[in-house]
Amino acid sequence: MSVMTDINLWLFLFSVLTGYVLGIISGLIPGIHTNNFALLLLAFSPLLSEKGIPLVYIAAMILANSLSHTFHDIIPSIFLGAPSDDMALAVLPGHTMLLEGKGPEAIRLSALGSAGSVALALFIAIPISFLFKIIYPIIQNYIAWLLLLIVLIMILTEKGEYVHGQGSLSHWKSRFYALVIFLLCGLLGVFAFNMEHLMEPIISFGEPSILLPLLSGLFGASQLIISLMSDPVIPLQFVSRMELDRKRIFRGILVGGTSGSFVAWIPGVSSSIATVIARLFIKDDFTKDDSGKDEYNFEKDDLLDSAKEFIVSISGVNTCNAIFGLMALVVIGKTRSGAMVAIEDLLGDISFESSFLLLFLCVLSLTAICSYYSTVFFGDRMHHILTDQDYSKLCYTVLILLSVMSLLFTGFFGLIVFVIAIPIGMIASFLKIRRSHAMGVIILPVILYFM
């Protein structure tokens, strides 16, 4: 099916602008997902078509919305501790930077990571697409084993907190803790996904997602409560200028973009899992002393640099995942997100040679440019609202907001899941191990599904 006609420049710009603005809205407001707008645009497509807007431009709106969302959803994740399913792990380093007075810098790094991943995608899209067209039939039969390998690497690379004079078996104790956290969160995920039919949202924006209370509890509310235990105060002076070595920036973009582009082809595996993969390539904060033993270096600058690189990486994951979701639809005819489902419904059967692909690449490029600047704009101004606020009261307010969101969007069952997830999410911090093991809440159910 050919979906391209002579391009109407003004209609093209209108579609990109509309999707871009919708992405800002869904990105900045916790609880509203880009899929909500994708399905809404799909529902209104007959009416828009009657008004003279071809379906290809409606599809362009959906694509622009999807990409714009991946830029802007970092803002509530860092400033409010309200993570989307894609940005859950970003709460942790982002919160660290916020309390160091570097919240706006974290936003700039995220925007740079997303923009850099778009540039990377334009270079690697064609070769990776041809590669996966060949190997996809093989990969889909071994997804569970690939994820098990990732989990094994996650656990075996856990070293825990360095304590001077600790024995040689201390790392294995930390690895045992990591396994316990992974299984505990995984079992919570299995329970929640198996019982999600009990969700009765009070307010419905499309299909409710049990990930909202799960991830808000594990990564958002748990971190806020831990912050409240230390009587936190947001520093009055915020640093917005990016201070990170170029090598780390390029590595973050490369690792994040590559992880996001690969995961986009695998069924049932979201960009949340790609962030775990990316985490494996970001070096831990340790150095070698003269004896050759591992010794953790808790210099503040080193810790912050790792946090910054991870934010660049995780943002690259989400943006590249959105882009390659389109490539997966074109090359192997498989949808990996609600946005791609909506585009497929709009355009029907499409082939890799379709001329619409060039139009959509233009949509991605223009949206990325606009989204970079607007993300920086909002990030630089958000702290002006927060600096005059009592941070403890703000934390309590956000905790109430997350609870209300869970209740409104997922019902009483979702609220129960949210409450259960909070103490589980706090355990990793008390055991001094990486909180990325809590992503077992998604990984274990996916492994069991493909077994």
ZIRA-V605381 format. One record per residue. N is the residue number from 1. BURIAL is 1 if it has 24 or more other C-alpha atoms within 12 Angstrom, else 0. D_FIRST is the distance of its C-alpha to the first C-alpha in Angstrom with 2 decimals. Layout:
N,BURIAL,D_FIRST
N,BURIAL,D_FIRST
This chain:
1,0,0.00
2,0,3.78
3,1,6.32
4,1,9.31
5,0,11.84
6,0,15.49
7,0,16.86
8,0,19.59
9,0,22.14
10,0,24.04
11,0,21.17
12,1,20.01
13,1,23.62
14,0,23.99
15,1,21.12
16,1,22.55
17,1,26.05
18,1,25.32
19,1,23.80
20,1,26.63
21,1,29.30
22,1,28.00
23,1,28.18
24,1,31.78
25,1,32.63
26,1,31.25
27,1,32.79
28,1,36.21
29,1,36.72
30,1,37.46
31,1,35.87
32,1,32.70
33,1,29.72
34,1,26.48
35,1,24.74
36,1,26.67
37,1,25.02
38,1,21.53
39,1,22.05
40,1,23.81
41,1,21.00
42,1,18.60
43,0,21.26
44,0,21.65
45,1,17.99
46,0,18.39
47,0,21.54
48,0,20.26
49,0,17.34
50,0,20.10
51,0,22.05
52,0,19.52
53,1,17.83
54,1,14.01
55,1,12.40
56,1,11.66
57,1,15.44
58,1,16.34
59,1,14.60
60,1,16.66
61,1,19.70
62,1,19.31
63,1,19.06
64,1,22.02
65,1,23.94
66,1,23.53
67,1,24.81
68,1,27.53
69,1,28.83
70,1,29.52
71,1,31.78
72,1,33.77
73,1,34.41
74,1,37.15
75,1,39.38
76,1,40.26
77,1,40.40
78,1,43.16
79,1,45.02
80,1,44.85
81,1,44.38
82,1,41.49
83,1,38.85
84,1,35.24
85,1,34.13
86,1,32.84
87,1,35.98
88,1,38.73
89,1,40.42
90,1,40.39
91,1,42.93
92,1,45.61
93,1,45.84
94,1,44.76
95,1,47.66
96,1,50.00
97,1,49.09
98,1,49.40
99,1,52.95
100,1,53.73
101,1,52.80
102,1,49.64
103,1,46.96
104,1,45.45
105,1,45.46
106,1,43.49
107,1,40.85
108,1,40.73
109,1,40.41
110,1,37.54
111,1,35.73
112,1,36.45
113,1,35.16
114,1,31.84
115,1,31.49
116,1,32.58
117,1,30.02
118,1,27.21
119,1,28.73
120,1,29.10
121,1,25.49
122,1,24.35
123,0,26.57
124,0,25.92
125,1,22.23
126,0,21.13
127,0,24.13
128,1,24.10
129,1,20.41
130,0,21.16
131,0,24.39
132,1,23.04
133,1,20.36
134,0,23.51
135,0,26.01
136,1,24.07
137,0,24.87
138,0,28.50
139,0,28.75
140,1,27.49
141,0,30.53
142,0,33.02
143,1,32.03
144,1,35.26
145,0,37.38
146,1,35.77
147,1,36.55
148,1,40.05
149,0,40.60
150,1,39.64
151,1,42.05
152,0,44.77
153,0,44.44
154,1,44.55
155,1,47.74
156,0,49.50
157,1,48.99
158,1,50.63
159,1,54.10
160,1,55.06
161,1,57.59
162,1,60.11
163,0,63.70
164,0,66.53
165,0,68.39
166,0,65.80
167,0,65.93
168,0,63.53
169,0,62.13
170,0,61.08
171,1,57.53
172,0,57.20
173,0,58.34
174,1,55.53
175,1,53.04
176,1,54.39
177,1,53.90
178,1,50.30
179,1,49.70
180,1,51.31
181,1,49.20
182,1,45.98
183,1,46.94
184,1,48.25
185,1,45.10
186,1,42.97
187,1,44.89
188,1,44.49
189,1,40.72
190,1,40.75
191,1,42.88
192,1,40.78
193,1,37.41
194,0,39.00
195,0,40.58
196,1,37.92
197,0,37.56
198,0,40.90
199,1,39.36
200,0,39.87
201,1,38.86
202,0,40.80
203,0,38.01
204,0,34.40
205,0,31.49
206,0,28.83
207,1,29.53
208,1,32.97
209,1,33.40
210,1,36.63
211,1,36.10
212,1,37.41
213,1,40.98
214,1,40.95
215,1,40.17
216,1,42.03
217,1,45.06
218,1,44.93
219,1,44.17
220,1,44.75
221,1,47.73
222,1,49.53
223,1,49.55
224,1,50.79
225,1,53.62
226,1,54.64
227,1,54.75
228,1,56.94
229,0,59.39
230,0,60.17
231,0,60.64
232,1,57.84
233,1,57.90
234,1,55.11
235,0,56.61
236,0,57.13
237,0,56.00
238,1,52.38
239,1,51.09
240,1,47.72
241,0,47.94
242,1,46.10
243,0,48.67
244,1,47.06
245,0,47.40
246,0,44.48
247,0,44.45
248,1,43.88
249,1,41.13
250,1,39.20
251,1,39.83
252,1,38.64
253,1,35.36
254,1,34.88
255,1,35.83
256,1,33.89
257,1,30.71
258,1,30.79
259,1,31.58
260,1,28.81
261,1,26.20
262,1,27.36
263,1,27.72
264,1,24.18
265,1,23.04
266,1,25.68
267,1,25.15
268,1,27.81
269,1,29.15
270,1,29.02
271,1,30.02
272,1,33.46
273,1,34.05
274,1,32.83
275,1,35.59
276,1,38.09
277,1,36.97
278,1,37.32
279,1,40.74
280,1,41.98
281,1,41.65
282,1,43.54
283,1,47.19
284,1,49.76
285,1,52.62
286,0,55.24
287,0,57.23
288,0,59.56
289,0,63.25
290,0,65.87
291,0,66.23
292,0,62.59
293,0,61.98
294,1,59.06
295,1,60.21
296,0,58.11
297,0,58.33
298,0,58.13
299,0,58.48
300,0,56.58
301,0,54.78
302,0,53.47
303,1,52.20
304,1,50.51
305,1,48.86
306,1,47.35
307,1,46.17
308,1,44.61
309,1,42.82
310,1,41.45
311,1,40.10
312,1,38.29
313,1,36.92
314,1,35.83
315,1,34.02
316,1,32.17
317,1,31.19
318,1,29.59
319,1,27.70
320,1,26.40
321,1,25.46
322,1,23.26
323,1,21.55
324,1,21.08
325,1,19.80
326,1,16.60
327,1,16.86
328,1,17.51
329,1,14.34
330,1,12.30
331,1,14.65
332,1,15.88
333,1,13.61
334,1,16.79
335,1,17.72
336,1,21.16
337,1,21.84
338,1,21.50
339,1,19.61
340,1,16.87
341,1,16.87
342,1,16.41
343,1,13.52
344,1,11.73
345,1,12.72
346,1,11.49
347,1,7.94
348,0,7.41
349,0,6.25
350,1,6.10
351,0,8.06
352,1,11.31
353,0,10.70
354,0,8.12
355,0,10.34
356,1,10.34
357,1,12.80
358,0,15.43
359,1,15.37
360,1,15.89
361,1,18.66
362,1,20.28
363,1,20.16
364,1,21.88
365,1,24.44
366,1,25.43
367,1,25.71
368,1,27.79
369,1,30.18
370,1,30.77
371,1,31.10
372,1,33.67
373,1,35.97
374,1,35.72
375,1,36.39
376,1,39.46
377,0,40.48
378,1,40.53
379,1,42.07
380,1,44.90
381,0,45.80
382,1,45.48
383,1,48.81
384,0,50.66
385,0,50.10
386,1,51.27
387,0,54.31
388,0,56.41
389,0,55.59
390,0,57.59
391,1,55.24
392,0,56.79
393,0,56.12
394,1,52.58
395,1,52.07
396,1,53.43
397,0,51.21
398,1,48.06
399,1,49.22
400,1,49.57
401,1,46.15
402,1,44.52
403,1,46.47
404,1,45.46
405,1,41.76
406,1,41.97
407,1,43.69
408,1,41.44
409,1,38.05
410,1,39.04
411,1,42.18
412,1,45.58
413,1,44.20
414,1,42.29
415,1,45.52
416,1,47.45
417,1,45.00
418,1,45.32
419,1,49.12
420,1,49.20
421,1,46.92
422,1,49.21
423,1,52.25
424,1,50.14
425,1,48.42
426,1,51.89
427,1,53.21
428,1,51.60
429,1,53.32
430,0,56.67
431,1,56.30
432,1,55.38
433,1,52.21
434,1,48.62
435,1,46.82
436,1,43.50
437,1,44.78
438,1,44.12
439,1,40.38
440,1,41.31
441,1,40.47
442,1,36.79
443,1,37.18
444,1,39.45
445,1,37.33
446,1,34.28
447,1,36.50
448,0,37.82
449,0,34.37
450,0,33.27
451,0,36.69
